[in-house]
Amino acid sequence: MPSALPLADPAPLDGVLPASVLEGADERNFGVYLHVPFCRVRCGYCDFNTYTADELRGAKRADYAGQAIAEVEFGGRVLASAGLPERQASTVFFGGGTPTMLPAVDLISMLGAVRATWGIAEGAEVTTEANPDSVDAAYLRSLADAGFTRVSFGMQSAVPRVLATLERTHDPERIPLVVGWARDVGLQVSLDLIYGTPGETIADWRASLDMAIAQAPDHVSAYALIVEDGTKLARQIRRGEIATPDDDVQADMYELADARLVEAGFGWYEVSNWARGAEGSPALEWDRFASRHNLAYWQGHDWWGIGPGAHSHVGGVRWWNVKHPAAYAERMLAGQSPATGRETLDPETRRIEGVLLRSRIREGLPVSTLTAAGRTAVAALIAEELVDARAAFGGSIQLTLKGRLLADLVVRRLLDE
């Protein structure tokens, strides 16, 4: 969750939603995102809305679960007053920051509030992010016993000097331990990796991939390092202390990741995400191993985002909360919406966002959602081997491997009107 928030209309303090959110609500899933904005240290590359103990200024980590629960209850009242159909949460995702900086009982109580307010659908996906050095076996067992189904570990790299450049604090040798503990209590496991760190070699990246694959996770995310303005890393690069990430090297690393993961039985379902295939079969079990919560973002479903800086989307209305935990606490104490800005997307903006998001996923973008000019662009994209020809003739825009490397270019061409 980037720290910079967009400019838009003021959000009403009562959170009331327009009648337009009712249109098509029965066809949209509902998810809940709970942002936990705490980290032990701030990594130099991170631009997310997170805070170390020294940065809280007027907020207490011990009070946070109660504040988040207050927003869950507030959200329940807002959605009910809007006349939306009752929808249980099909996915719940605890992100951060480091959610597991909180005691397990706090995460469990927050999940309990979601269950009491909206209900949790049978077979729902319930995920928490975790740093490898922020959990032990007992912590993970407590989460599994409370209904969590999945944990996403921030592995990032298997190479100590790469982790040092990223200012990550865990020992890579801890990865097999935490994965084993999660497996022992029945949790699905995802590993998050970062590639293209200054000074990281292809051999380093191969070692990280090999270590991740050796853990037999259900899911792997691999993201190119992006240098965000205002971060420590950006300042280090500007001063010449660290080299700028090389786009060509990052492209080579992406191709290596896809090759190694496919060889190991994974398949891509979004540009930066791969899910494990069914045992003994090349087919993917999407519902079991893909991140259904993230797919809901890319497919345009509804979600309520809880916590400082969290974003929400319901029926084409999008809003985002105040950023600092102290400001968030004040809003919740006053019984007011924590939202600081809101926008209602018009049909054309929603269509454009649909092209941007759905083109990134394997199931593809329906050709029918494109304008005449966009459909005209498809032939050239096929000729340039950026879009799969067979899928396009079947009515769906699906990226090739080359197209995934140039996904932003593909989107611009599809929207070049």
Secondary structure, 3 states (H helix, E strand, C coil): CECCCCCCECCCCCCCCCHHHHCCHHHCCEEEEEEECECCCCCCCCCECCECHHHCCCCCHHHHHHHHHHHHHHHHHHHHHCCCCCCCEEEEEEEECCHHHCCHHHHHHHHHHHHHHCCEEEEEEEEEEECCCCCCHHHHHHHHHCCCCEEEEEEECCCHHHHHHHCCCCCHHHHHHHHHHHHHCCCEEEEEEEECCCCCCHHHHHHHHHHHHHCCCCEEEEEECCCCCCCHHHHHHHCCCCCCCCHHHHHHHHHHHHHHHHHCCEEEEECCEEEEECCCCCCECHHHHCCHHHHHHHHCCEEEEECCCCEEEECCEEEEECCCHHHHHHHHHHCCCCEEEEEECCHHHHHHHHHHHHCCECCCEEHHHCCHHHHHHHHHHHHCCCECHHHHHCCEECECHHHHHCHHHHHHHHCCC
